[in-house]
Amino acid sequence: MAKIYKRLQAAIKSLPLRRKAPKSIAL
């Protein structure tokens, strides 16, 4: 459960980052 929650939280944080750096999507 903890791993899934952390992964979900990281995905939410990555949303605004993708807008700033589209290159991060390739990674």
KAWODA-V120117 format. One record per run of one state. SS is the DSSP state (@ for helix, = for strand, . for the rest). FROM is the first residue (numbers start at 0). TO is the last residue. If there is no record, write none. Layout:
ss = {SS/SS}
from = {FROM/FROM}
to = {TO/TO}
This chain:
ss = {./@/./@/.}
from = {0/1/20/21/25}
to = {0/19/20/24/26}
